[in-house]
Amino acid sequence: MNTDLGSITNTSPLHLVGLTSRFVRDLMSPGKRPGLKAAMLFLFASASALAQVQFLPEVDPYFKFDQRIRVYFEAKEDRDAGSPTQATLGPSLQLTFKPLVKLQNVAAFDLDDAKKRVLLLDAGYRSVTAPDTPVDNRFTTAVTLHFPLKGSFLMTDRNRADLDWKGGVFQWRYRNRLALQRTLAVHSYHLIPNVSVEPYYTSQYGKWSTTDLYAGCLFPVGKHTQIAPYYKHENNTGKSPNSQTNSIGLAVGFFFARR
């Protein structure tokens, strides 16, 4: 699948989300690398093991201007914090600092080279749309820390604030996502299983109202593409009674750098 950064950023939101579905079909064509088939087997095995799950596609092109500055564009479907199915679309600017040798070792095969740096600062805008509801204008800020652990594990701690203006009403929420990953070698191929937990504090309910649990795997494909299928379980206690949802997601990241 040939991907040009300019063509991605100039397409419509529905087209961007649709890129994921076409990419999935392309992965299953004959002659593809073992890592591609492994990613799809992971996704379909997870989906078949669960009932009443929703599929959440996502496309994330990244472009690195230099060693410190990177931008990316997010287009996805999600259901976070008890929301109905919604489409999220928008850009972010990221600032990173000097890489750490130990992080370079544990994240050597992860195409997201921000994980090789201790600190990542992020600021962005998202347009969040859902049927029969006003558009949610969301401004996001995040501080992410990466820590190398014993046993070649990588721990990520992301602290994010969402500032939402929807239908003339302002709300905010704080999200803390703690993730753990480790690279595994299968012959000459390297895949990266990961797990994470993310609780939400929402101003709407004035409490920690949501907890998301994730289990997934990263599958690097060549030098520029990384496939990330995952399973997500969400428990929302904002309203009574509590609601629980299960989802299967597929995020496809494209990583480019200025020469």
Residue pairs with C-beta under 8 A, 6 or more apart in sequence:
1 22
1 23
1 26
1 225
3 61
3 224
3 225
3 254
5 61
5 63
5 254
5 256
8 16
8 19
8 59
8 61
8 73
8 254
9 61
9 73
11 19
13 75
13 87
13 89
13 127
13 129
14 87
16 59
16 75
16 89
17 57
17 58
17 59
17 75
17 76
17 77
17 87
18 57
19 59
19 75
19 252
20 57
20 58
20 59
20 250
20 251
20 252
21 57
23 59
23 252
24 40
24 250
26 32
27 36
27 37
27 39
27 40
27 227
28 37
28 40
33 189
33 221
34 189
35 189
35 191
35 219
35 220
35 221
35 227
36 219
36 221
36 227
38 186
38 189
38 191
38 219
39 217
39 219
39 227
39 229
40 229
42 216
42 217
42 219
42 229
43 229
43 248
43 250
46 229
46 231
46 248
47 53
47 55
47 248
50 231
50 246
50 248
52 246
53 246
53 247
53 248
54 79
54 85
54 245
54 246
54 247
54 248
55 247
55 248
55 249
55 250
56 76
56 77
56 78
56 79
56 232
56 247
56 248
56 249
56 250
57 76
57 77
57 249
57 250
58 74
58 75
58 76
58 77
58 78
58 249
58 250
58 251
58 252
59 74
59 75
59 76
59 251
59 252
59 254
60 72
60 73
60 74
60 75
60 76
60 251
60 252
60 253
60 254
61 72
61 73
61 253
61 254
61 256
62 70
62 71
62 72
62 112
62 253
62 254
62 255
62 256
63 70
63 71
63 72
63 256
63 257
63 258
64 70
64 113
64 255
64 256
64 257
64 258
65 71
65 258
66 258
67 96
68 95
68 96
68 97
69 93
69 94
69 95
69 96
70 93
70 94
70 96
70 114
71 91
71 92
71 93
71 94
72 91
72 92
72 94
73 90
73 91
73 92
74 88
74 89
74 90
74 91
74 92
74 124
74 126
75 87
75 88
75 89
76 87
76 88
76 251
77 85
77 86
77 87
77 88
78 85
78 86
78 88
79 85
79 86
79 234
79 245
79 247
80 200
80 210
80 212
80 234
81 173
81 200
81 202
81 209
81 210
81 236
81 238
82 209
82 210
82 234
82 236
82 238
82 239
82 243
83 130
84 130
84 131
84 133
85 130
85 131
86 128
86 129
86 130
86 136
87 128
87 129
87 130
88 126
88 127
88 128
88 138
89 126
89 127
89 129
90 124
90 125
90 126
90 127
90 138
91 124
91 125
92 122
92 123
92 124
92 125
92 140
93 122
93 123
93 124
94 114
94 120
94 121
94 122
95 120
95 121
95 122
96 114
96 117
96 119
96 120
96 121
97 117
97 118
97 119
98 117
99 113
99 116
99 117
100 116
100 117
100 118
100 146
100 148
102 148
103 115
103 116
103 117
103 118
103 146
103 148
103 154
104 116
105 148
105 152
106 148
106 149
106 152
106 153
106 154
106 182
106 183
107 113
107 115
107 116
107 146
107 154
107 183
108 183
109 183
109 190
109 192
109 220
110 154
110 181
110 183
110 192
110 218
110 220
110 226
111 220
111 223
111 224
111 225
111 226
111 253
111 255
112 226
112 253
112 255
113 255
114 120
114 144
114 146
115 146
115 154
115 156
116 146
117 146
118 145
118 146
118 147
119 143
119 144
119 145
119 146
120 142
120 143
120 144
120 145
120 146
121 142
121 143
121 144
122 140
122 141
122 142
122 143
122 144
122 160
123 139
123 140
123 141
123 142
124 139
124 140
125 137
125 138
125 139
125 140
126 136
126 137
126 138
126 139
126 140
127 135
127 136
127 137
127 138
128 135
128 136
128 137
128 138
128 164
128 166
129 135
129 136
130 136
133 166
133 167
134 166
134 167
135 166
136 164
136 165
136 166
137 164
137 165
137 166
138 162
138 163
138 164
138 165
139 162
139 163
140 160
140 161
140 162
140 163
141 160
141 161
141 163
142 158
142 159
142 160
142 161
143 158
143 159
143 160
144 156
144 157
144 158
144 159
145 156
145 157
145 158
146 154
146 155
146 156
147 154
147 155
147 156
147 157
148 154
148 155
149 155
149 180
151 182
152 182
152 183
153 180
153 181
153 182
154 180
154 181
154 182
155 178
155 179
155 180
156 177
156 178
156 179
156 180
156 181
156 196
157 176
157 177
157 178
157 179
158 175
158 176
158 177
158 178
158 179
159 174
159 175
159 176
160 174
160 175
160 176
160 177
161 172
161 173
161 174
161 175
162 172
162 173
162 174
162 175
163 170
163 172
164 170
164 171
164 172
164 173
171 202
171 203
171 204
172 202
172 203
173 200
173 201
173 202
173 203
173 204
174 200
174 201
175 198
175 199
175 200
175 201
176 198
176 199
177 196
177 197
177 198
178 196
178 197
178 198
179 194
179 195
179 196
179 214
180 194
180 195
180 196
181 192
181 193
181 194
181 195
181 218
182 192
182 193
182 194
183 190
183 191
183 192
184 190
184 191
184 192
184 193
190 220
191 217
191 218
191 219
191 220
192 217
192 218
192 219
192 220
193 216
193 217
194 214
194 215
194 216
194 217
194 218
195 213
195 214
195 215
195 216
196 213
196 214
197 211
197 212
197 213
197 214
198 211
198 212
198 214
199 208
199 210
199 211
199 212
200 208
200 209
200 210
200 211
200 212
201 207
201 208
201 209
202 209
202 210
202 238
204 238
205 238
207 237
207 238
209 236
209 237
209 238
210 234
210 235
210 236
210 237
210 238
211 234
211 235
212 232
212 233
212 234
213 232
213 233
213 234
214 230
214 231
214 232
215 230
215 231
216 228
216 229
216 230
216 231
216 249
217 228
217 229
217 230
218 226
218 227
218 228
219 226
219 227
219 228
219 229
220 226
221 227
223 255
224 254
224 255
224 256
225 252
225 253
225 254
225 255
226 252
226 253
226 255
227 250
227 251
227 252
227 253
228 249
228 250
228 251
228 252
228 253
229 248
229 249
229 250
229 251
230 248
230 249
230 250
230 251
231 246
231 247
231 248
231 249
232 246
232 247
232 248
232 249
233 244
233 245
233 246
234 244
234 245
234 246
234 247
235 242
235 243
235 244
236 242
236 243
236 244
236 245
